Structures are given as C-alpha cells and as structure tokens.
C-alpha cells in the first residue's frame, strides 16, 4: 500500500499534464508574430472592365506590418498603398484617375487595418486564413474580409488574395462617358512577400 499512493499521485499529475498540453497553446502557438511586407516584391494589380477593352494597372505598396497571434486570432497593424502610384500606362487616363476619381493629392494613401484572423497558420507550411479588417479608400472606412493562401518557408512568407472593390457604391465618381462605359467595380489581385518573426526578436 505504501507504493500505491505515490504511483496514484504520479498518474494524476501525468493525466493533468497531458490534459493541459491538449487544451493549452504551445509556447510557439501563443507567441505573437509579426509580418513585415516587402514593398519591392509585392505586386498590386487591378482590372477595370470597359466597353471596348479592360483597363489594367498597378499600385505600389508603401509599407505593411501585421501583428497576429496564432492562438487567439487577434490581429493588428497597418498596410499602406500609395494612391498616387496608380498607373495604367496612359498619361491622360491616369491624370483623370488621380484628379477626378481617387483624388490622390487629397487622399494619398489607401490602407487596410487588420483586426481578426481565422484559420490555422502553419509555421512553416501552407495555410489558408481569413483576415477581417477595415479598408480605407478615399477617406472612408469599409469592412473587408481577405481570404489568403499563405506559404511560410523559414522566415519568408508569401500570400495572395483577390478583392472586388465596388468603388462607385462606395462614393467615388463614375468615370463612364456617353461613348465609354466602365464597370462599377474594380478587380484587384495582390501577391505579397514578406518576413515573419516572433515579436521581440
């Protein structure tokens, strides 16, 4: 009987440890992570349908920092796009876009502020996550959810997403004319590259 009680206590501690391991996040999972996007290697491309042909163009990423906790799903940070960098390859069209539609001198930045992330992030590995946040365009905030396939190799991260922006419904000027009709929404494809690290390192 003398050896039975210690064995019973040890079994209880072992079961408790296994239960905590199953229910609680690991140190890596609980650690908040930071992603720093690389503006030079991030591509932002847009397509606007028109009567005769679609208009294609690009924007430049100015900066991007995203903090997230894989355990809680919390997210924060800011992604900033240079509104004045919009380029379709046609000077006259671009002048009208910046002067009359985007008013990029008045609203020089387009931003996305993440607030919540859902989906398991594999570090390293391939993941599919959703990020809820606020998209700010032309001085107005709009709720937006981004669906992103993400790949992490070492400290390197790549992600891509597609966004449909109903810019006219959001209050921007309709650039259509009597002879030329354009779509009331813009299709945007983003291929982002960055580095991921534990905060504090």
C-alpha positions as CSV (number, residue, x, y, z in Angstrom):
1,X,0.0,0.0,0.0
2,X,2.9,2.4,0.7
3,X,3.9,2.3,-3.0
4,X,0.4,2.6,-4.3
5,X,-0.3,6.2,-3.2
6,X,2.8,7.7,-4.9
7,X,2.0,5.8,-8.1
8,X,-1.5,7.2,-7.9
9,X,-0.3,10.7,-7.4
10,X,2.1,10.4,-10.3
11,X,-0.6,9.1,-12.6
12,X,-2.8,12.0,-11.6
13,X,0.0,14.5,-12.4
14,X,0.7,12.8,-15.7
15,X,-3.0,12.9,-16.7
16,X,-3.2,16.6,-15.7
17,X,-0.1,17.4,-17.7
18,X,-1.5,15.6,-20.8
19,X,-4.8,17.5,-20.5
20,X,-3.1,20.9,-20.2
21,X,-0.9,20.0,-23.2
22,X,-4.0,19.1,-25.2
23,X,-6.1,22.2,-24.2
24,X,-3.4,24.9,-23.9
25,X,-1.5,26.5,-26.7
26,X,2.2,25.6,-27.1
27,X,4.7,28.4,-26.5
28,X,5.2,28.9,-30.2
29,X,1.4,29.0,-30.8
30,X,0.9,31.5,-28.0
31,X,3.7,33.7,-29.2
32,X,2.5,36.8,-31.1
33,X,4.0,37.0,-34.6
34,X,4.9,40.0,-36.9
35,X,4.9,40.0,-40.6
36,X,6.8,42.8,-42.4
37,X,5.8,43.0,-46.1
38,X,8.4,43.8,-48.7
39,X,7.2,46.7,-50.9
40,X,9.7,46.0,-53.7
41,X,8.5,42.4,-54.2
42,X,4.8,42.9,-53.5
43,X,2.5,43.2,-56.6
44,X,-0.8,45.0,-56.6
45,X,-2.6,44.7,-59.9
46,X,-6.1,45.9,-60.9
47,X,-8.5,45.4,-63.7
48,X,-11.4,47.6,-64.7
49,X,-13.8,46.4,-67.3
50,X,-14.8,48.8,-70.1
51,X,-16.9,48.9,-73.2
52,X,-14.1,48.2,-75.7
53,X,-11.4,46.6,-73.6
54,X,-10.4,46.1,-69.9
55,X,-8.1,48.6,-68.3
56,X,-5.1,47.1,-66.4
57,X,-2.9,48.9,-63.9
58,X,-0.8,48.7,-60.8
59,X,-0.4,50.3,-57.5
60,X,2.7,50.3,-55.3
61,X,2.8,49.1,-51.7
62,X,4.2,51.8,-49.4
63,X,4.6,49.7,-46.2
64,X,3.0,46.8,-44.4
65,X,3.2,45.5,-40.9
66,X,0.8,42.9,-39.5
67,X,0.8,41.5,-35.9
68,X,-1.1,38.3,-35.2
69,X,-1.5,35.7,-32.5
70,X,-2.0,32.2,-34.0
71,X,-3.6,31.1,-30.7
72,X,-6.2,33.8,-30.1
73,X,-6.8,35.0,-33.7
74,X,-6.2,38.7,-32.7
75,X,-4.5,40.9,-35.4
76,X,-3.4,44.4,-35.7
77,X,-1.1,46.6,-37.8
78,X,-1.4,48.6,-41.0
79,X,-0.9,48.0,-44.7
80,X,-0.4,51.2,-46.7
81,X,-0.7,51.6,-50.5
82,X,0.5,54.7,-52.3
83,X,-2.6,56.0,-54.0
84,X,-0.6,58.4,-56.2
85,X,1.3,55.4,-57.7
86,X,-1.7,54.1,-59.7
87,X,-0.5,53.6,-63.2
88,X,-2.4,52.2,-66.3
89,X,0.2,53.2,-68.9
90,X,-1.9,56.0,-70.3
91,X,-1.0,59.5,-69.1
92,X,-4.3,61.1,-69.9
93,X,-6.3,58.3,-68.3
94,X,-4.0,58.3,-65.2
95,X,-4.4,62.0,-64.9
96,X,-8.2,61.7,-64.8
97,X,-8.0,58.8,-62.4
98,X,-5.9,60.8,-59.9
99,X,-7.6,64.1,-60.3
100,X,-11.2,63.2,-60.6
101,X,-11.7,59.6,-59.2
102,X,-9.1,58.8,-56.5
103,X,-8.3,62.5,-55.7
104,X,-4.9,61.1,-54.7
105,X,-3.5,64.5,-53.7
106,X,-6.2,64.8,-51.1
107,X,-6.2,61.1,-50.2
108,X,-2.6,60.0,-50.8
109,X,-3.0,56.6,-49.0
110,X,-5.2,53.5,-49.3
111,X,-5.0,51.4,-46.2
112,X,-6.0,48.1,-44.7
113,X,-6.1,47.7,-40.9
114,X,-6.4,44.0,-39.8
115,X,-8.5,43.2,-36.7
116,X,-9.0,39.5,-36.6
117,X,-7.6,36.4,-38.2
118,X,-9.2,33.0,-38.6
119,X,-7.7,29.7,-39.7
120,X,-4.6,27.9,-38.5
121,X,-1.3,29.3,-39.6
122,X,1.4,26.6,-40.3
123,X,4.9,27.8,-39.3
124,X,6.4,26.6,-41.6
125,X,4.0,25.3,-44.2
126,X,1.0,26.1,-46.3
127,X,-2.2,27.7,-44.7
128,X,-5.5,29.2,-45.7
129,X,-6.5,32.1,-43.5
130,X,-9.1,34.9,-43.4
131,X,-8.3,38.3,-42.2
132,X,-11.1,40.7,-41.2
133,X,-10.3,44.4,-41.1
134,X,-11.0,47.9,-42.3
135,X,-10.2,49.0,-45.8
136,X,-9.9,52.8,-46.1
137,X,-10.4,54.3,-49.6
138,X,-11.0,58.0,-50.5
139,X,-11.2,58.9,-46.8
140,X,-13.9,56.4,-46.0
141,X,-13.7,53.1,-44.0
142,X,-15.3,49.9,-45.2
143,X,-15.3,46.4,-43.5
144,X,-13.4,43.8,-45.6
145,X,-12.5,40.2,-45.3
146,X,-9.4,38.9,-47.1
147,X,-9.0,35.3,-48.0
148,X,-5.3,34.4,-48.2
149,X,-3.5,31.2,-49.2
150,X,-0.2,31.7,-47.2
151,X,3.1,29.9,-47.5
152,X,5.9,30.1,-44.9
153,X,9.4,28.8,-45.6
154,X,11.8,29.6,-42.8
155,X,11.3,33.3,-42.1
156,X,10.0,34.0,-45.6
157,X,6.2,34.5,-46.2
158,X,4.2,34.7,-49.4
159,X,0.5,35.3,-49.7
160,X,-2.0,36.2,-52.4
161,X,-5.6,37.4,-52.4
162,X,-8.3,38.8,-54.8
163,X,-10.5,41.7,-53.8
164,X,-13.5,43.2,-55.6
165,X,-14.0,46.9,-54.8
166,X,-17.4,48.4,-55.6
167,X,-15.9,51.9,-55.9
168,X,-19.0,53.7,-57.2
169,X,-21.2,52.2,-54.5
170,X,-18.5,53.5,-52.1
171,X,-19.0,57.0,-53.3
172,X,-16.3,57.5,-55.9
173,X,-17.0,59.3,-59.2
174,X,-18.2,57.2,-62.1
175,X,-15.7,57.7,-64.9
176,X,-18.1,56.4,-67.6
177,X,-19.0,58.7,-70.5
178,X,-21.6,58.7,-73.3
179,X,-19.3,56.7,-75.5
180,X,-17.4,54.7,-73.0
181,X,-18.9,52.7,-70.2
182,X,-16.8,51.2,-67.5
183,X,-17.6,48.6,-64.8
184,X,-18.8,49.9,-61.4
185,X,-16.3,47.7,-59.6
186,X,-12.5,47.1,-59.8
187,X,-10.9,43.6,-59.5
188,X,-7.7,43.7,-57.5
189,X,-5.1,40.9,-57.3
190,X,-2.4,41.1,-54.7
191,X,0.7,38.9,-54.4
192,X,2.6,39.8,-51.2
193,X,6.0,38.8,-50.0
194,X,7.5,39.4,-46.5
195,X,9.2,38.1,-43.5
196,X,7.7,36.6,-40.4
197,X,9.2,36.6,-36.9
198,X,8.2,36.3,-33.3
199,X,7.6,39.7,-31.7
200,X,10.5,40.8,-29.5
201,X,13.1,39.1,-31.7
